[in-house]
């Protein structure tokens, strides 16, 4: 089970596209988002530590996007 709820994914998809999605599709999106969030968080924490900080900043998160283009 993921920490991102299917209901939140369904609501987001509905708001952005006007379409509905199945529970299994919402669950798949949630799993992928969580995996990506974990990867981004690990990168951002490592970057903050490298810069001598314990706090992750917005710049650390955007640095992930610049580094990996995602």
Secondary structure, DSSP 8 states (H G I E B T S, - for coil): --SS-HHHHHHHHHHHHS----HHHHHHHHHHHHHHHHHHHHHHHHHHHHTT-SS--HHHHHHHHHHH--
